[in-house]
Amino acid sequence: MGRYIIRRLIYIFVVVIFVSLITFGLMHAVPGGPFSREKALPKETIAILNARYHLDDPLWKQYTHYVYEVLVPHITTTPPTTSLMDDYLISVNLGPTWFRWMNFGPSYRSRSRTVNDIFRDNLPVSAQLGTMALVIAILIGMPLGIMAALKQNTIFDYLGMAISIFGVSVPAIVLGPILVWLFGVALQWFPVTGWGAKPPYLLGLLPTNFGWDYFKYAIMPSVALGLGSSAVIARLTRASLLQTVREDYIRTARAKGLTERMVILGHALKNSLIPVVTILGPLFAALVTGTFVTETIFGIPGMGRYFITSITNRDYPVIMGTILLYAVLLVFANLAVDIVYAYLDPRIRYD
């Protein structure tokens, strides 16, 4: 397992390079630039801005400089400065030296902020929202799927599948306003917009307060974002469990006199979770990175809104940083899924 993890970590580096190269090429292939306006700026101003951000350099030089600043760790005796060009996401004082890593550069639109500033302020919000949405999806989807499989062709099966069909059919762009109107405006149970935590965050991601003042802002957007995912989990859990309970080893377990509870919990359920775990990795990365629709409906200051606006504004550093972040989360989530495979099925070995 150890050698397999090391190989996968090396593959992660290759994937990040490939994703960065494709993203960089596509960004610069689109006509126009980050300083294009409906009312054109003077040529002298555009020349100054291009020189400041090195956009007048050859593309290969721009790309290699960006990759060097993001991926290569820096060990230096020079302490950090307040320059926008000198903002590293990881900056650790090691006595006489400094370890600094991941400089995504300044934002072209938010002139006084860097991409790392945007990550520090907005990524924790998306991570908190995505994590709670995933928890809700699992807590709703897996019990529904298990109940539907064990009570096949009964009212419980029909009810569980009806809920899952509703979750798939009603997207967050529809469910969100319904929740806002019902629980925010009509009943006034929850706040309509906003988020219950503000920077600085504990360990850079977690809110400092887990009380009701925090969760009352998170309940509606988490449900709106997680209900669709719960439907997918429910249907996949049901299909996988129905297939597993018909296997020969399940009949053997029942023939040995084991109780139905032991057969389901000890044998069938564990093996039927492998397809479910498969989708949880990409699902986690997608939810944590931020969902533009949900964050817009509930006025949540997450990464989704910044990513969409950065595309329309041609804010190259924000686009590159967000896509690379998503790619890293995705490959690490898939690595975690592969490790869980070995736990769920002892027949799976990677060494």
BARO-951597 format. One record per atom (N, C-alpha, C): x, y, z; residue in one letter. Coordinates in steps of 0.001 Angstrom, whole numbers, padded with zeros to 6 digits, always signed. Atoms other than C-alpha are relative to their C-alpha. Layout:
<nodes>
XYZA;...
</nodes>
This chain:
<nodes>
+000824-001208+000000M;+000000+000000+000000M;+000860+001261+000000M;-000864-001178-000066G;+002842+002402+000818G;+000581+000377-001341G;-000559-000278+001324R;+004473+002047-002588R;-001064+000498-000959R;+001092-000455+000858Y;+001108+002464-004275Y;-000323+001470+000259Y;+000294-001394-000335I;+000457+005723-002408I;+001085+000924-000542I;-001107-000822+000525I;+003903+007045-003383I;-000143+000168-001510I;+000191-000104+001453R;+003232+006225-007043R;-001152+000951-000333R;+001128-000873+000263R;-000126+007960-006886R;+000340+001456+000272R;-000411-001373-000266L;+001451+011056-005336L;+000838+000552-001153L;-000765-000434+001175I;+003865+011194-008260I;-000950+000285-001164I;+000983-000228+001058Y;+000926+010862-010649Y;-000740+001312+000211Y;+000693-001256-000293I;-000733+013792-008884I;+000781+001175-000572I;-000839-001073+000547F;+002194+016011-009846F;-000135+000056-001521F;+000143+000042+001466V;+001905+014862-013479V;-001370+000541-000408V;+001353-000471+000321V;-001857+015491-013474V;-000094+001515+000130V;+000050-001448-000208V;-001415+019006-012069V;+000707+000731-001142V;-000714-000620+001121I;+001153+019844-014761I;-000854-000039-001265I;+000825+000142+001203F;-001130+018514-017492F;-001205+000935+000051F;+001174-000867-000131V;-004200+020367-016168V;+000394+001465-000136V;-000429-001395+000088S;-002258+023606-015783S;+000349+000374-001433S;-000373-000287+001388L;-000908+023356-019333L;-001237+000172-000884L;+001229-000099+000796I;-004343+022729-020859I;-000763+001274+000348I;+000738-001194-000421T;-005967+025490-018801T;+000681+001268-000485T;-000753-001173+000448F;-003233+027982-019602F;-000168+000209-001503F;+000148-000122+001445G;-003470+027220-023321G;-001388+000455-000414G;+001364-000382+000348L;-007257+027519-023435L;-000285+001455+000358L;+000225-001386-000404M;-007244+030820-021540M;+000560+000965-001025M;-000649-000928+000920H;-004831+032468-023934H;-000434-000209-001449H;+000514+000209+001360A;-006483+030947-027010A;-001256+000815-000262A;+001220-000797+000159V;-009654+032982-026372V;+000398+001427-000369V;-000345-001382+000383P;-009541+036375-028121P;-000251+000974+001148P;+000119-001002-001053G;-009123+039411-025900G;+000984-000252+001112G;-000910+000120-001118G;-007347+039825-022625G;-000654+000475+001281G;+000589-000380-001287P;-007873+040587-018938P;-000305+001489+000129P;+000234-001445-000100F;-007848+044339-019557F;-000836+000531-001163F;+000902-000420+001072S;-010256+044366-022490S;-001288+000556+000623S;+001213-000649-000499R;-013251+046665-021911R;-000892+000360-001182R;+000875-000535+001041E;-016313+047781-023812E;+000493+001377-000433E;-000646-001272+000284K;-014741+051209-023550K;+001498-000225+000123K;-001403+000401+000027A;-011184+050522-024577A;+000877+000952+000805A;-000985-000790-000725L;-008368+051653-022304L;+001044+000540-000974L;-001095-000497+000848P;-005573+053769-023764P;+001083-001060-000171P;-001038+000996+000277K;-002830+051705-025370K;+001151+000093+000989K;-001088-000172-000963E;-000272+053195-022976E;-000338-000679+001333E;+000425+000633-001255T;-002300+052004-019965T;+000067-001516-000104T;-000046+001450+000180I;-002669+048502-021374I;+001441-000496-000030I;-001410+000393+000052A;+001077+048368-022085A;+000609-000021+001399A;-000520-000040-001376I;+001852+049368-018483I;-000509-001191+000803I;+000576+001131-000733L;-000533+046727-017079L;+000598-001325-000468L;-000603+001229+000502N;+000845+044023-019357N;+001424-000169+000490N;-001372+000075-000495A;+004376+044876-018297A;+000033-000316+001493A;+000028+000236-001447R;+003440+044897-014616R;-000251-001463+000317R;+000347+001395-000264Y;+001918+041410-014775Y;+000712-000963-000947Y;-000828+000824+000896H;+004451+040093-017349H;-000832-000652-001105H;+000817+000531+001076L;+001707+039529-019926L;+000581+000289-001376L;-000659-000258+001275D;+003977+040910-022630D;+001146-000971-000259D;-001017+001025+000203D;+006402+038001-022143D;-000531-001083-000937D;+000463+001147+000795P;+006290+034983-024483P;-000824-000965+000861P;+000897+000879-000757L;+003645+032432-023486L;+000759-001085+000751L;-000742+001047-000689W;+006186+029745-022661W;+000666+000540+001257W;-000635-000601-001170K;+007934+032135-020275K;-001035+000299+001087K;+001061-000234-000978Q;+004654+033137-018622Q;-000388-001301+000702Q;+000429+001277-000582Y;+003725+029485-018111Y;+001057-000562+000959Y;-001051+000550-000860T;+007082+028344-016724T;+000162+000827+001274T;-000082-000837-001196H;+007178+031318-014361H;-001145-000318+000958H;+001157+000296-000851Y;+003681+030527-013099Y;+000173-001346+000694Y;-000182+001333-000582V;+004425+026826-012571V;+001091+000025+001058V;-001093-000097-000966Y;+007678+027698-010799Y;-000486+000628+001308Y;+000475-000679-001209E;+005919+030054-008380E;-001016-000845+000769E;+001061+000767-000658V;+003065+027631-007656V;+000511-001329+000540V;-000323+001375-000347L;+004656+024185-007551L;+001342-000175+000695L;-001348+000186-000558V;+008291+024720-006511V;+000088+000687+001362V;-000174-000632-001313P;+008882+025293-002772P;+001219+000909+000004P;-001081-000971-000099H;+011091+028263-001888H;+000518+000021+001444H;-000648-000134-001311I;+013547+028288+001014I;+000949+001183-000091I;-000754-001232+000105T;+014983+031728+001599T;+000200+000618+001373T;-000245-000730-001247T;+016412+033925+004313T;-000725+001334+000032T;+000724-001275+000078T;+014333+036897+003158T;-001407-000153+000583T;+001351+000102-000577P;+011204+037424+005291P;-001046+000470-001001P;+001063-000423+000930P;+007835+037892+003538P;-000194+001506+000017P;+000300-001417+000124T;+006937+041349+002291T;-001497+000178-000237T;+001415-000301+000245T;+003596+043053+001734T;-000323+000124-001484T;+000213-000097+001438S;+004017+042981-002039S;-001012-001047-000470S;+000968+000939+000550L;+001191+041386-004010L;+000673-001131-000769L;-000730+001026+000738M;+003808+039460-005956M;+000700-000978+000936M;-000773+000792-000956D;+005210+037928-002750D;-000919-000654+001034D;+000960+000600-000909D;+002131+036306-001215D;-000071-001502-000253D;-000003+001451+000110Y;+002570+032554-000637Y;-001067-000575+000928Y;+001058+000607-000794L;-000246+030343+000593L;+000567-000655+001253L;-000684+000612-001141I;+002176+028477+002871I;+001287+000770+000239I;-001205-000762-000363S;+004781+030586+004638S;+000339-000323+001455S;-000363+000494-001322V;+006565+029010+007631V;+001393+000491+000352V;-001291-000472-000493N;+009386+030513+009672N;+000758-001164+000616N;-000846+001095-000503L;+012147+027940+010239L;+001278+000561+000602L;-001169-000624-000621G;+014431+030068+012354G;+000598+001048-000914G;-000619-000997+000880P;+016883+031907+010092P;-000532-000037-001428P;+000505+000138+001367T;+015079+030686+006954T;-001527-000034-000001T;+001445+000056+000209W;+011561+030797+005543W;-000305-001044-001059W;+000496+000963+000992F;+009749+027962+003786F;-001299+000561-000576F;+001172-000599+000643R;+007285+029385+001246R;-000367-000802-001244R;+000474+000884+001072W;+005125+027550-001245W;-001363+000484-000499W;+001272-000267+000676M;+002268+028154-003704M;-000350+001486-000035M;+000323-001394+000278N;+002234+031728-004923N;-000812+000049-001288N;+000890-000011+001154F;-000788+031982-007236F;-000082+001366-000668F;-000063-001304+000638G;-000119+035634-008001G;-001148+000917+000393G;+001059-000973-000311P;-002268+038764-007772P;-001204-000166-000919P;+001196-000021+000839S;-005809+039062-009053S;+000051+001225-000907S;-000015-001115+000942Y;-006111+041213-012168Y;-001167+000957+000225Y;+001179-000834-000210R;-009550+042521-011157R;-000032+000594+001403R;-000073-000510-001377S;-009249+042809-007373S;+001433+000481+000219S;-001375-000493+000098R;-006168+044997-007606R;+000751-000039+001328R;-000673-000024-001302S;-005471+045064-003861S;+000056-001380+000643S;+000050+001344-000566R;-005851+041291-003377R;+000749-000979-000897R;-000616+001093+000741T;-004004+038169-004393T;-000986-001167-000068T;+000830+001202+000077V;-005476+034822-005365V;-000011-000719+001341V;-000046+000624-001321N;-004310+033485-002006N;-000897+000728+000999N;+000943-000731-000850D;-006266+036258-000276D;-001429-000479-000248D;+001338+000485+000347I;-009369+035111-002129I;-000209-001409+000546I;+000094+001354-000557F;-008660+031496-001150F;-000197+000044+001516F;+000088-000046-001465R;-008177+032403+002516R;-001374+000454+000472R;+001271-000567-000435D;-011430+034356+002704D;-001207-000802-000480D;+001193+000588+000617N;-013741+032368+000429N;+000023-001519-000083N;-000058+001449+000084L;-012479+028793+000127L;-000517-000688+001269L;+000564+000655-001190P;-013250+027944+003802P;-001524-000029+000009P;+001467-000030+000040V;-016867+028991+003249V;-000524-001099-000916V;+000413+001062+000916S;-017229+026713+000224S;+000295-001382+000581S;-000342+001285-000606A;-015460+023911+002097A;-000990-000378+001094A;+000980+000280-001061Q;-017807+024211+005088Q;-001351-000366-000595Q;+001286+000278+000642L;-020889+024342+002867L;+000024-001355-000699L;-000087+001260+000718G;-019718+021443+000699G;+000061-001200+000922G;-000100+001111-000944T;-018822+019250+003673T;-001352-000295+000637T;+001320+000226-000600M;-022203+019779+005337M;-000987-000549-001026M;+000873+000532+001042A;-023982+019156+002027A;+000285-001477-000248A;-000355+001402+000200L;-022062+015884+001601L;-000484-000853+001167L;+000494+000731-001170V;-022910+014802+005163V;-001507-000205-000107V;+001449+000119+000159I;-026592+015532+004511I;-000333-001002-001102I;+000246+000934+001102A;-026422+013636+001214A;+000182-001443+000452A;-000243+001364-000486I;-024967+010570+002946I;-001056-000414+001016I;+000974+000334-001046L;-027337+010711+005948L;-001395-000223-000571L;+001307+000209+000636I;-030359+010936+003645I;+000060-001129-001017I;-000041+000918+001120G;-029225+008890+000664G;+000225-001454+000377G;-000293+001391-000325M;-027758+005774+002256M;-001144-000688+000736M;+001160+000677-000623P;-030660+005012+004661P;-001152-000221-000967P;+001071+000187+000983L;-033150+005585+001837L;+000303-001167-000938L;-000373+001088+000904G;-031235+003262-000466G;-000060-001353+000678G;+000035+001271-000735I;-030859+000556+002188I;-001439-000424+000260I;+001399+000316-000265M;-034530+000768+003147M;-000710-000462-001267M;+000646+000367+001253A;-035629+000605-000479A;+000433-001381-000469A;-000484+001310+000429A;-033446-002442-001163A;-000540-001124+000869A;+000457+001051-000909L;-034483-004395+001926L;-001511-000175-000044L;+001462+000057+000105K;-038167-003569+001387K;-000422+000168-001457K;+000250-000160+001431Q;-038208-004001-002369Q;-001466-000246-000341Q;+001377+000088+000488N;-041569-003458-004071N;-001037+000162+001111N;+000953-000347-001052T;-043203-002208-000868T;-000150+001520+000017T;+000212-001440-000102I;-044406+001224+000156I;+001286+000725+000365I;-001269-000624-000388F;-040979+001906+001680F;+000912+000173-001211F;-000798-000099+001225D;-039270+001195-001626D;-000526+001126-000887D;+000589-001036+000845Y;-041688+003399-003550Y;+000216+001397+000585Y;-000194-001302-000643L;-041407+006199-000988L;+001448+000462-000140L;-001406-000364+000113G;-037596+006120-000991G;+000385+000407-001403G;-000319-000344+001378M;-037363+006146-004768M;-000724+001278-000441M;+000692-001245+000321A;-039983+008913-004987A;+000792+001203+000510A;-000813-001088-000550I;-037833+011075-002709I;+001263+000196-000833I;-001224-000116+000800S;-034724+010290-004771S;-000296+000597-001372S;+000370-000592+001292I;-036519+011112-008028I;-000255+001494+000162I;+000227-001416-000270F;-037620+014408-006494F;+001334+000730+000122F;-001300-000638-000170G;-034039+015165-005497G;+000750+000169-001307G;-000671-000087+001292V;-032731+014432-008997V;-000696+001000-000915V;+000782-000803+000937S;-035548+016263-010780S;-000036+001476+000354S;+000101-001390-000444V;-035547+019454-008709V;+001404+000506+000316V;-001367-000488-000240P;-032176+021239-009025P;+000024+001076+001066P;-000162-001008-001053A;-030785+023675-006492A;-000524+001360-000433A;+000473-001298+000476I;-031754+026619-008697I;-001512+000140+000195I;+001438-000019-000278V;-035415+025644-008096V;-000260-000206+001484V;+000228+000304-001402L;-035216+024163-004606L;+000435+001140+000918L;-000493-001087-000840G;-033199+027074-003203G;-001018+001099+000222G;+001021-001037-000218P;-035807+029804-003832P;-001226-000496+000756P;+001135+000542-000757I;-038538+027480-002504I;+000310-000010+001486I;-000393+000012-001409L;-036638+027011+000758L;+000077+001408+000558L;-000091-001387-000452V;-035956+030734+000973V;-001386+000562+000280V;+001349-000536-000180W;-039633+031595+000505W;-000709-000643+001185W;+000760+000709-001026L;-040986+028894+002834L;+000576+000205+001394L;-000593-000018-001339F;-038528+028808+005729F;+000652+001332+000351F;-000637-001278-000277G;-036911+032223+005342G;-000957+001167+000050G;+000932-001133+000096V;-039783+034537+004372V;-001313-000293+000714V;+001322+000298-000568A;-043055+032813+005312A;+000092-000369+001478A;-000107+000458-001383L;-042027+031004+008504L;+001054+000753+000806L;-001072-000766-000640Q;-038925+033124+009257Q;+000775-000828+001028Q;-000783+000872-000870W;-037105+030173+010789W;+001499+000224-000161W;-001424-000123+000289F;-033762+030810+009096F;+000270+001303-000737F;-000368-001186+000786P;-031902+033816+007679P;-000024-000313-001494P;+000134+000203+001443V;-032405+034290+003959V;+001358-000030-000682V;-001310-000084+000642T;-028844+035228+003011T;+001087+000106+001059T;-001153-000171-000879G;-025367+035307+004493G;+000592-001324+000446G;-000700+001173-000541W;-023008+032927+006241W;+000370+000291+001445W;-000149-000196-001430G;-022542+032410+009960G;+001421+000031+000518G;-001398-000022-000439A;-018736+032388+010047A;+000775+000998-000840A;-000851-000981+000685K;-016188+035027+009142K;+001450-000259+000374K;-001425+000191-000320P;-012389+034985+008967P;+000399+000828+001204P;-000863+001161+000274P;-010066+034227+010616P;-000650-001311+000409P;+000571+001315-000242Y;-010909+030515+010554Y;+000980-000879+000758Y;-000814+000939-000757L;-009659+027774+012829L;+000695-000960-000963L;-000815+000823+000902L;-006825+025901+011062L;-000175+000412-001455L;+000156-000509+001343G;-007605+028049+008036G;-001265-000430-000707G;+001198+000517+000667L;-010874+026201+007262L;-001235-000005+000887L;+001139+000250-000875L;-013095+025646+010302L;-000482+001284+000661L;+000513-001160-000734P;-015402+028211+011920P;+000387-000068+001467P;-000360-000043-001425T;-014556+029326+015431T;-001204-000225+000901T;+001211+000171-000790N;-018174+028970+016567N;-000923-000990-000693N;+000894+001007+000559F;-020326+025869+015991F;-001386+000066+000633F;+001290-000142-000635G;-023390+027226+017765G;-001128+000199-000997G;+001169-000193+000836W;-026874+027895+016465W;+000153+001194-000926W;-000211-001178+000844D;-025804+031293+015149D;+000737-000350-001285D;-000694+000445+001203Y;-023625+029406+012685Y;-000893-000901-000847Y;+000744+000993+000762F;-025897+026518+011697F;-001299+000554-000579F;+001242-000529+000559K;-029001+028640+011146K;+000212+000583-001398K;-000310-000468+001348Y;-027276+030127+008091Y;+000308-001158-000952Y;-000500+001091+000836A;-026045+026737+006841A;-001053-001037-000356A;+000954+001098+000191I;-029156+024547+007034I;-000627+000042-001387I;+000693-000063+001299M;-031064+025762+003962M;+000938-000204-001187M;-000877+000255+001153P;-028106+026002+001519P;+000570-001416-000018P;-000529+001362-000039S;-026736+022647+002710S;-001028-001001-000501S;+001063+000888+000480V;-030081+020947+002116V;-000204+000178-001503V;+000188-000256+001427A;-030499+022624-001277A;+001120-000603-000829A;-001146+000525+000734L;-027024+021537-002320L;+000132-001508+000141L;-000215+001418-000257G;-027058+018063-000764G;-001127-000913-000419G;+001132+000867+000306L;-030524+016827-001714L;+000182-000715-001337L;-000230+000653+001286G;-029622+016161-005337G;+001025-001109+000095G;-001023+001036-000185S;-026509+014240-004304S;-000542-001175+000798S;+000591+001092-000779S;-028515+012245-001748S;-000838-000914-000881S;+000794+000818+000916A;-030808+011084-004543A;+000875-000959-000786A;-000932+000860+000741V;-027858+009758-006538V;+000525-001108+000901V;-000508+000999-000941I;-026461+007999-003464I;-001073-001030+000317I;+001093+000921-000330A;-029862+006482-002624A;-000227-001011-001119A;+000259+000909+001115R;-030415+005014-006079R;+001163-000965-000207R;-001160+000873+000174L;-026870+003663-006309L;+000095-001009+001138L;-000015+000916-001145T;-027055+002163-002795T;-001037-001097-000176T;+001064+000997+000212R;-030340+000450-003601R;+000407-001021-001053R;-000370+000922+001072A;-029087-001032-006885A;+001139-000921+000418A;-001148+000809-000408S;-025809-002216-005376S;-000384-001023+001060S;+000398+000928-001061L;-027409-003748-002296L;-000908-001096-000534L;+000849+001023+000604L;-030054-005546-004362L;+000828-001055-000725L;-000861+000953+000686Q;-027301-007129-006430Q;+000791-000838+000994Q;-000834+000709-000966T;-025233-008064-003380T;-000788-001062+000747T;+000766+000963-000804V;-028034-009805-001433V;-000373-001241-000792V;+000286+001179+000818R;-028484-012200-004356R;+001243-000845-000261R;-001233+000746+000211E;-024870-013392-004260E;-000022-001316+000779E;-000033+001325-000634D;-024016-016968-003275D;+000456+000079+001454D;-000513-000036-001372Y;-022083-016003-000149Y;-001034+000556+000979Y;+001079-000474-000867I;-025155-014202+001210I;-000943-001156+000330I;+000822+001185-000269R;-027220-017378+000816R;+000712-000946+000947R;-000768+000854-000911T;-024425-019276+002519T;-000057+000537+001424T;+000070-000599-001341A;-024432-016833+005445A;-001355-000251+000643A;+001331+000286-000552R;-028170-017272+005854R;-000151-001480+000343R;+000088+001437-000263A;-027840-021068+005634A;+000750-000396+001268A;-000755+000295-001221K;-025314-020977+008491K;-000766+000401+001257K;+000810-000351-001149G;-028032-019576+010721G;+000203+001404+000527G;-000195-001367-000451L;-026914-015977+010974L;-001312+000779-000080L;+001194-000838+000031T;-029585-013439+011772T;+000039+000918-001220T;+000075-000873+001161E;-030805-011173+008999E;+000798+001284+000211E;-000781-001204-000309R;-029237-008199+010768R;+001487-000237-000220R;-001418+000316+000188M;-025832-009910+010818M;+000328-000197-001474M;-000248+000226+001423V;-026157-010937+007171V;+000120+001332-000735V;+000015-001283+000721I;-026973-007402+006017I;+001165+000874+000450I;-001018-000910-000503L;-024631-005422+008285L;+001407-000581-000119L;-001334+000592-000016G;-021746-007876+008394G;+000522-000444-001344G;-000435+000542+001281H;-021685-009127+004831H;-000464+000831-001195H;+000536-000619+001220A;-023975-007469+002301A;+000312+001488-000094A;-000127-001452+000071L;-023779-003799+003215L;+001426+000442-000294L;-001394-000411+000180K;-019989-003572+003375K;+000436-000145-001451K;-000413+000217+001390N;-019497-005045-000088N;-000805+000848-000982N;+000821-000803+000909S;-022338-003044-001629S;+000386+001470+000022S;-000387-001409-000098L;-020702+000241-000575L;+001077+000400-000994L;-001098-000331+000907I;-017892+000024-003144I;-000462+000929-001129I;+000429-000973+001019P;-019886+001665-005998P;-000379+001353+000582P;+000376-001268-000630V;-021174+004290-003571V;+001241+000815+000322V;-001240-000694-000341V;-017680+005141-002364V;+000652+000577-001252V;-000601-000460+001251T;-016620+005505-005999T;-000435+001420-000355T;+000489-001330+000369I;-018821+008567-006530I;+000223+001026+001098I;-000162-000958-001083L;-018130+010099-003116L;+001259+000844-000176L;-001225-000770+000209G;-014601+011159-004131G;-000217+001206-000896G;+000282-001165+000858P;-015533+013329-007137P;-001091+000899+000557P;+001087-000797-000561L;-018697+014428-005340L;+000512+000930+001085L;-000578-000831-001063F;-016711+015683-002363F;+000788+001159-000591F;-000797-001064+000617A;-014302+017631-004575A;-000893+001055-000632A;+000887-000955+000656A;-017150+019217-006533A;-000730+000870+001014A;+000751-000771-000987L;-019115+020261-003439L;+000895+000955+000773L;-000894-000830-000799V;-016121+021588-001527V;+000522+001189-000801V;-000533-001091+000804T;-014821+023664-004421T;-000984+001153-000135T;+000986-001084+000035G;-018055+025635-004456G;-000989-000153-001124G;+001056+000059+000989T;-021341+025741-006293T;-000554+001396-000201T;+000362-001379+000288F;-022134+029003-007996F;-001477+000271+000256F;+001437-000237-000101V;-025932+028607-008063V;-000426+000126+001454V;+000407-000018-001400T;-026365+027794-004390T;+000568+001211+000726T;-000605-001149-000672E;-023936+030465-003249E;-000643+001312-000440E;+000658-001215+000482T;-025671+033061-005410T;-001388+000159+000606T;+001363-000057-000527I;-029191+032193-004228I;-000004+000443+001457I;-000009-000269-001436F;-028270+032366-000548F;+001005+001090+000390F;-000932-001086-000297G;-025747+035201-000836G;+001190-000439+000819G;-001124+000559-000754I;-022852+033053+000398I;+001307+000395-000683I;-001266-000456+000606P;-019348+034476-000153P;+000996-001136-000183P;-000869+001143+000233G;-017789+031276-001481G;+000802+000125-001279G;-000881-000010+001161M;-015411+030317-004272M;-000762-000097-001318M;+000739+000168+001237G;-018113+029496-006810G;-000255+001308-000715G;+000286-001301+000602R;-019057+033112-007358R;+001265+000620-000577R;-001257-000573+000489Y;-015432+034209-007717Y;+000476-000713-001258Y;-000470+000745+001169F;-014696+031441-010196F;-000768+000405-001253F;+000802-000379+001168I;-017578+032353-012511I;+000350+001413-000456I;-000318-001380+000383T;-016830+036068-012413T;+001426+000115-000534T;-001367-000051+000520S;-013131+035398-012994S;+000053-000436-001454S;+000031+000431+001406I;-013991+033628-016260I;-000485+001139-000885I;+000523-001106+000806T;-016077+036534-017533T;+000946+001191-000012T;-000930-001132-000087N;-013422+039027-016376N;+001391-000332-000528N;-001326+000425+000476R;-010486+037016-017849R;+001067+000189+001084R;-000952-000113-001104D;-008845+037012-014427D;+000823-001288+000032D;-000768+001232+000204Y;-006182+034467-015391Y;+000481-000660+001298Y;-000490+000674-001214P;-004623+033850-011942P;-001103-000671+000814P;+001097+000607-000753V;-007998+033186-010278V;-000505-001250-000718V;+000439+001171+000766I;-009036+030836-013086I;+000985-001151+000194I;-001019+001041-000135M;-005757+028915-012952M;+000013-000570+001412M;-000072+000461-001384G;-005698+028768-009161G;-001182-000864+000379G;+001197+000767-000363T;-009281+027530-008820T;-000022-001352-000687T;-000002+001276+000714I;-008948+024866-011501I;+001065-000936+000546I;-001040+000850-000590L;-005666+023599-010064L;-000426-000507+001367L;+000489+000417-001315L;-007228+023526-006613L;-001017-001123-000145L;+000986+001051+000234Y;-010161+021513-007928Y;+000670-001294-000452Y;-000690+001195+000487A;-007807+019117-009740A;+000701-000735+001139A;-000698+000625-001129V;-005755+018509-006593V;-000992-000679+000939V;+001022+000602-000856L;-008869+017918-004494L;-000570-001262-000629L;+000579+001148+000689L;-010214+015537-007114L;+000931-001212+000043L;-000920+001141+000020V;-007089+013376-007374V;+000250-000523+001413V;-000154+000472-001370F;-006654+013256-003590F;-001256-000736+000465F;+001235+000695-000342A;-010319+012298-003201A;-000041-001380-000639A;-000051+001308+000657N;-009856+009499-005738N;+001014-000918+000667N;-000974+000793-000739L;-006755+008359-003854L;-000615-000541+001284L;+000675+000447-001223A;-008792+008215-000649A;-001007-001103-000310A;+000956+001035+000398V;-011451+006191-002489V;+000709-001327-000228V;-000739+001233+000252D;-008862+003649-003639D;+000472-000638+001303D;-000433+000542-001288I;-007561+003284-000080I;-001183-000628+000737I;+001195+000557-000645V;-011102+002729+001220V;-000407-001302-000672V;+000298+001253+000693Y;-011562+000045-001453Y;+000665-001186+000709Y;-000748+001087-000623A;-008869-002069+000206A;-000585-000374+001356A;+000630+000299-001288Y;-010678-001762+003535Y;-001326-000721-000197Y;+001309+000603+000219L;-014099-002661+002150L;+000106-001400-000591L;-000151+001307+000656D;-012862-005582+000042D;+001432-000488+000213D;-001370+000482-000273P;-009839-007503+001444P;+000674-000638-001202P;-000615+000605+001189R;-009327-009084-001980R;+000793+001005-000812R;-000672-001050+000754I;-008140-005732-003346I;+001350+000294+000635I;-001348-000302-000462R;-004393-005282-003023R;+000698+000832-001055R;-000680-000912+000925Y;-002208-002578-004553Y;+001491-000254-000070Y;-001439+000289+000020D;+001281-003910-003763D;+000252-001369-000607D;
</nodes>
